Amino acid sequence: MPVRLKKFIGTIIIIFLVTVYALIATTVAVAFFAESSGWVHLAYFLLTGFLWVIPAMFVIKWMETPPRESR
């Protein structure tokens, strides 16, 4: 697969990932932590703010792998 195509697909995947992840994290926060203190909200959003990086790392690693040589 050409590098430019891989980067385009990876960019679309990361945008989709961040959007869906933010919606899910916010929904969970509203459902479970609506009545919690500000410190609980801060801790939750700090944790979830960093967790999206893990799946994004795998997508970026895939984007940066060189294409296979044709036989």
GIZI-V374383 format. One record per backbone hydrogen bond with DSSP energy under -1.0 kcal/mol. CO is the residue of the C=O (numbers start at 1). NH is the residue of the N-H. E is the energy in kcal/mol with one decimal. If there is no record, write none. Layout:
CO_NH_E ; CO_NH_E
This chain:
2_6_-2.2 ; 3_7_-2.4 ; 4_8_-2.0 ; 5_9_-2.8 ; 6_10_-2.7 ; 7_11_-2.2 ; 8_12_-2.1 ; 9_13_-2.4 ; 10_14_-2.5 ; 11_15_-2.3 ; 12_16_-2.4 ; 13_17_-2.9 ; 14_18_-2.7 ; 15_19_-2.1 ; 16_20_-2.6 ; 17_21_-2.6 ; 18_22_-2.4 ; 19_23_-2.0 ; 20_24_-2.5 ; 21_25_-2.8 ; 22_26_-2.3 ; 23_27_-2.1 ; 24_28_-2.5 ; 25_29_-2.0 ; 26_30_-2.3 ; 27_31_-2.4 ; 28_32_-2.6 ; 29_33_-2.0 ; 37_41_-1.7 ; 38_42_-2.6 ; 39_43_-2.6 ; 40_44_-2.6 ; 41_45_-2.7 ; 42_46_-2.1 ; 43_47_-2.4 ; 44_48_-3.0 ; 45_49_-1.6 ; 46_50_-1.1 ; 47_51_-1.6 ; 50_53_-1.3 ; 51_54_-1.1 ; 52_56_-1.5 ; 53_57_-2.3 ; 54_58_-1.2 ; 55_59_-1.6 ; 56_60_-2.7 ; 57_61_-2.5 ; 58_62_-2.1 ; 59_63_-2.3 ; 60_64_-1.8
